[in-house]
Amino acid sequence: MRRFAPLKRLPDGSVFLSRYADVAVCYRDARMSSDKKAEFGPKFGVGTPLYRHHTTSLVFNDPPLHTRVRKLLAAAFTPRALAAMQPRIEAVVDDLLVRNADRGRMDLIEDFAFRLPVEVICDMLGVPPGERAPFRRYSLAILGALEPVPGADRLAAGNAAVSEFSAYLDDLIAERRKRPADDRDVLGTLIHGEVDGERLSHEELVQNCIFLLNAGHETTTNLIGNTVDALLRFPGELKRLTENPGLIRSCVEEGLRFESSNQLGNRRLADDLEITGERLAAGTYIHIGIGAANRDPAQFPDPDRFDAGRDPNRHFAFGSGVHMCLGAVLARLEGTIAIGRLVGRLQGLRRDGVPERGGRARFRGFNRYPITWTRS
């Protein structure tokens, strides 16, 4: 498609973009709208839990709601806040590695990759340790309903997950409202914080707490799983990284490019726009081929090779522009610590069976990935 149909017109009137340069236009042009009410009404049913969630959360909104929520959430992702979180991230990673090291094998996803971001986000929201077990199920069900054609079962599971999670957050928020604001407490910041004299409504608060879990869990879990998988498929790069641990940051960036956690994005044109020499009318729905753009040879030499030291590496794994992923720095920090310590401490790392892909088009990752290593 990049070569022969970079602007692919689809039967429903939408278009699919696959070239890096065209995707860059989508992210930077103010005529691109992220509001999905028109799409999500027919897809989920107006008023359903999934509709309420996805039309209220940060990622599928334009200003002024997007601006207000992003400003409040930004306090949790400042360099100072992230520096304070690093010891906790390191402790979680170390605990998971110690817990599994003597077994000689584990499931990379179930036993390691998903547990780290869930622990971190739950810490940020003040969720007690004994109440975190259902959260991955909630996240997978809610995001699974975003598939292009989710089907009745996925819609039912997604609606149930939003309802259950919302009910839990109602109680958590009610308890947290009793205490004064604390800038070290993300939930407290969202409850008591103001932007231009306005606070989040209860519905906005609940749905954006759900969004925080979903975005944090999905991105980091897949980042860890996909990058380790790439290293095992390119053993020369795994050897290179183990011999040069200083490559870990560029390795994480390459993992984000090579197997982006989020493969598809969408925008709707608010006004006419020309892309690749073709005029697109206002109202056109655009599918952004993130995975395709991140393998565009016009931007990335030898794009189908995993290069742990690739530089420069200006990928779109976290989007760009005003909707640049708010948690990108946190995901990078988690991925750097988790992958660096996993590769550095578990010698002879290799697959221990057949991995199972997640089976989704929009999000790329694994459901399970058995690994083993040489026990000392």
C-alpha positions in Angstrom: 0.0 0.0 0.0 2.8 2.4 0.8 4.1 1.9 -2.8 1.0 1.5 -4.9 -1.8 3.1 -2.9 -0.5 5.4 -0.1 -3.9 7.0 0.1 -6.2 4.0 -0.1 -9.9 4.9 -0.5 -12.2 2.3 1.2 -15.8 1.4 0.2 -17.3 3.3 3.1 -15.7 6.6 2.0 -12.9 6.5 4.5 -9.2 6.5 3.6 -6.2 4.5 4.9 -2.8 6.2 5.1 0.4 4.1 5.2 3.3 6.5 4.4 5.3 8.2 7.2 5.1 11.7 5.6 1.3 11.5 5.3 0.8 10.2 8.8 3.0 13.1 10.0 0.4 15.5 8.4 -2.4 13.8 10.3 -0.7 14.3 13.6 0.3 18.0 13.1 -2.6 19.5 11.2 -5.3 21.3 13.3 -8.0 20.2 10.9 -7.8 16.6 12.2 -10.4 15.9 14.9 -10.1 13.1 17.5 -13.8 13.3 18.6 -15.4 10.0 17.9 -19.0 10.5 19.0 -20.3 10.1 15.4 -18.4 6.8 15.0 -19.0 5.3 18.5 -22.8 5.9 18.5 -23.5 3.3 15.9 -20.7 1.1 17.0 -21.4 0.9 20.8 -24.9 2.3 21.1 -25.5 5.8 22.5 -25.6 5.7 26.3 -24.0 2.3 26.7 -21.1 2.0 29.2 -18.5 1.7 26.3 -20.0 4.8 24.6 -19.8 6.8 27.7 -16.3 5.7 28.4 -14.8 6.2 25.0 -16.5 9.6 24.3 -15.4 11.0 27.7 -11.8 9.8 27.9 -8.9 12.0 27.0 -7.8 10.3 23.8 -11.1 10.6 21.9 -11.7 14.2 22.6 -10.8 17.6 21.2 -10.4 20.9 23.2 -11.8 22.2 25.5 -12.3 18.8 27.3 -9.0 17.4 26.0 -7.1 20.5 27.2 -8.7 20.5 30.7 -8.1 16.8 31.4 -4.6 16.7 29.9 -3.5 19.7 32.1 -4.8 18.0 35.2 -3.2 14.6 34.3 0.1 16.3 33.3 1.0 16.8 37.0 1.4 13.1 37.4 3.9 12.9 34.5 6.4 15.7 35.3 10.1 14.8 35.4 9.9 15.3 39.2 7.0 13.0 39.6 8.6 10.3 37.3 11.9 10.5 39.2 10.0 9.8 42.4 8.4 6.8 40.8 11.6 5.2 39.5 12.6 3.4 42.8 9.1 1.8 42.9 9.3 0.7 39.3 12.8 -0.8 40.0 11.5 -2.6 43.1 8.5 -4.1 41.3 10.8 -5.4 38.5 13.3 -6.8 40.9 10.6 -8.5 42.9 9.1 -10.1 39.7 12.6 -11.3 38.6 13.5 -12.7 42.0 10.1 -14.4 42.3 10.6 -16.3 39.0 14.4 -16.7 38.7 14.7 -20.0 40.5 11.9 -21.6 38.5 13.9 -21.3 35.3 10.9 -20.3 33.2 7.9 -18.0 33.2 5.3 -16.5 31.0 6.8 -13.2 29.9 3.3 -11.5 29.7 1.4 -13.0 32.6 4.3 -13.2 35.1 6.2 -10.1 34.2 5.2 -7.6 31.5 1.6 -6.8 32.5 2.2 -6.9 36.2 4.6 -3.9 36.2 2.3 -1.3 34.6 -0.8 -2.4 36.5 1.1 -2.1 39.8 2.4 1.4 38.8 -1.0 2.7 37.6 -2.8 1.3 40.7 -0.2 2.9 42.9 -0.9 6.2 41.1 -4.7 5.8 41.7 -4.3 4.6 45.3 -5.8 1.2 44.7 -5.1 -1.2 47.6 -2.8 -4.1 46.6 -5.4 -6.7 47.4 -7.9 -5.2 45.0 -5.9 -5.2 41.7 -6.6 -8.7 40.3 -9.5 -7.8 38.0 -7.8 -4.8 36.3 -6.0 -6.5 33.4 -9.3 -8.2 32.5 -11.1 -4.9 32.6 -8.4 -3.3 30.4 -8.3 -6.1 27.8 -12.1 -6.2 27.5 -12.5 -2.4 27.1 -9.8 -2.0 24.6 -10.9 -5.2 22.7 -14.2 -3.5 21.9 -12.2 -0.8 19.9 -11.4 -3.4 17.2 -12.8 -2.4 13.8 -15.4 -5.1 14.0 -15.6 -6.2 17.7 -18.6 -8.6 17.5 -21.3 -9.1 20.1 -19.2 -11.0 22.6 -16.5 -8.4 22.8 -19.1 -5.6 23.1 -20.8 -7.4 25.9 -17.5 -8.0 27.7 -16.4 -4.4 27.2 -19.7 -3.0 28.6 -19.5 -5.3 31.6 -15.9 -4.2 32.3 -16.7 -0.5 32.1 -19.7 -1.0 34.5 -17.8 -3.0 37.0 -14.7 -0.8 36.9 -16.9 2.4 37.2 -18.7 1.0 40.3 -15.3 0.2 41.9 -14.1 3.7 41.1 -17.2 5.3 42.5 -16.3 3.9 46.0 -12.6 4.7 45.6 -13.3 8.3 44.6 -15.9 8.8 47.4 -13.3 7.7 50.0 -10.6 9.9 48.4 -12.8 13.0 48.4 -12.7 13.0 52.2 -9.0 13.9 52.2 -7.4 17.2 51.0 -5.5 17.5 47.8 -1.9 16.0 47.7 0.3 16.6 44.6 1.9 13.2 45.1 -1.5 11.6 44.6 -2.8 11.4 41.1 -6.4 10.6 42.1 -6.5 13.5 44.5 -5.1 15.8 41.9 -7.9 14.8 39.5 -10.6 15.2 42.2 -9.5 18.5 43.6 -7.5 20.0 40.7 -8.9 22.9 38.7 -8.1 24.3 35.2 -9.4 27.8 34.6 -11.7 27.4 37.6 -13.3 24.2 36.4 -13.0 20.7 37.9 -13.7 17.4 36.3 -17.3 16.1 36.6 -17.7 12.8 38.3 -18.3 11.1 35.0 -15.1 12.7 33.5 -13.2 11.7 36.5 -14.3 8.0 36.5 -13.8 7.6 32.7 -10.3 9.1 32.7 -9.2 6.9 35.6 -10.2 4.0 33.4 -8.3 5.5 30.5 -5.2 5.8 32.6 -5.2 2.1 33.4 -6.0 1.1 29.8 -3.4 3.3 28.2 -0.7 2.5 30.8 -1.3 -1.2 30.8 -1.6 -1.8 27.0 1.4 0.3 25.9 3.9 -0.9 28.5 2.8 -4.6 28.5 3.1 -4.7 24.7 6.3 -2.7 24.6 8.0 -5.3 26.9 6.6 -8.3 25.2 7.2 -7.1 21.6 10.7 -5.9 22.3 11.8 -9.1 24.0 10.3 -11.1 21.1 12.2 -9.0 18.6 15.5 -9.6 20.5 14.9 -13.3 20.5 14.1 -13.2 16.8 17.3 -11.2 16.2 19.8 -13.0 18.5 22.7 -10.9 17.2 20.9 -7.8 18.6 20.3 -9.6 21.9 24.0 -10.4 22.2 24.8 -6.8 21.2 22.6 -5.5 24.0 23.9 -7.8 26.7 27.5 -6.8 25.8 26.6 -3.1 25.6 23.9 -2.4 28.3 24.1 1.3 27.4 22.1 0.5 24.3 19.0 -0.2 26.3 17.3 3.2 25.6 17.8 3.0 21.8 16.7 -0.7 22.0 13.4 0.4 23.6 12.9 3.0 20.9 13.5 0.4 18.3 11.0 -2.0 20.0 8.4 0.8 19.9 9.1 1.3 16.2 9.5 -2.3 15.1 6.4 -3.6 16.7 4.3 -0.6 17.8 1.9 -1.4 20.6 -0.8 0.7 18.8 -1.0 -0.1 15.1 -3.9 2.0 14.1 -5.2 5.5 14.8 -8.1 7.5 13.4 -9.0 11.1 12.7 -11.9 12.9 11.0 -11.3 16.0 8.9 -12.9 19.1 10.2 -12.2 20.9 6.9 -10.9 20.1 3.4 -7.2 19.0 3.2 -4.9 17.9 0.5 -2.8 14.8 1.1 -0.5 13.0 -1.4 -1.9 15.3 -4.1 -5.5 14.3 -3.5 -8.2 16.5 -2.1 -10.0 15.1 0.9 -13.4 16.7 1.9 -14.4 17.8 5.3 -15.9 14.9 7.2 -13.6 12.3 5.7 -12.7 9.5 8.2 -9.0 8.7 8.1 -7.3 5.5 9.3 -3.7 6.1 10.4 -1.4 3.2 9.6 1.0 3.7 12.5 2.6 0.3 12.0 3.1 0.9 8.3 4.5 4.4 8.8 7.0 3.0 11.3 8.3 0.6 8.6 8.5 3.1 5.8 11.8 2.8 4.1 11.7 6.4 3.1 12.2 7.2 6.8 13.9 4.2 8.3 16.7 2.4 6.4 16.3 -1.4 6.3 13.0 -1.0 8.2 12.3 -4.7 8.6 15.5 -5.3 10.6 15.5 -4.8 14.3 18.5 -2.6 15.1 19.0 -2.1 18.8 21.2 1.0 18.2 19.1 2.7 15.5 19.6 6.4 15.5 17.8 8.6 14.6 14.5 6.8 15.3 11.6 9.3 15.0 8.8 6.7 15.2 5.0 7.3 15.8 4.5 4.7 18.4 3.2 7.4 20.8 1.6 9.6 18.1 2.6 13.2 17.8 1.3 16.7 18.2 -1.4 17.7 20.8 -2.4 14.1 21.2 1.1 12.8 21.9 0.8 10.1 24.5 0.9 11.7 27.9 2.4 8.7 29.5 5.2 8.2 26.9 8.0 9.0 29.3 6.6 6.7 31.9 6.2 3.8 29.4 9.8 4.4 28.3 11.0 4.4 31.8 9.2 1.2 32.7 10.3 -0.5 29.5 14.0 0.5 30.0 14.1 -0.8 33.5 12.1 -4.0 32.8 13.8 -5.1 29.6 17.3 -4.0 30.7 17.1 -6.0 34.0 15.4 -9.0 32.4 18.1 -9.3 29.7 20.9 -8.4 32.1 20.0 -11.0 34.7 18.5 -14.0 32.9 21.3 -15.5 30.9 20.6 -17.8 27.9 17.1 -16.2 27.5 15.0 -18.1 24.9 11.4 -19.2 24.0 10.0 -22.1 25.9 7.1 -23.0 23.7 4.9 -21.3 21.1 3.8 -17.7 21.9 0.2 -16.6 21.4 -0.5 -13.3 19.7 -3.3 -11.1 21.0 -5.4 -11.5 17.9 -6.3 -7.9 17.5 -5.8 -5.5 14.6 -5.6 -2.2 16.5 -3.3 -3.3 19.3 -0.3 -5.5 18.7 1.0 -7.7 21.5 0.9 -11.2 23.0 -1.5 -13.0 25.3 1.2 -15.4 26.4 4.9 -15.8 25.7 6.7 -18.6 27.5 10.4 -18.1 28.1 13.2 -20.0 29.8 16.8 -19.2 30.6 20.0 -20.9 31.9 19.7 -21.4 35.7 22.9 -20.5 37.6 
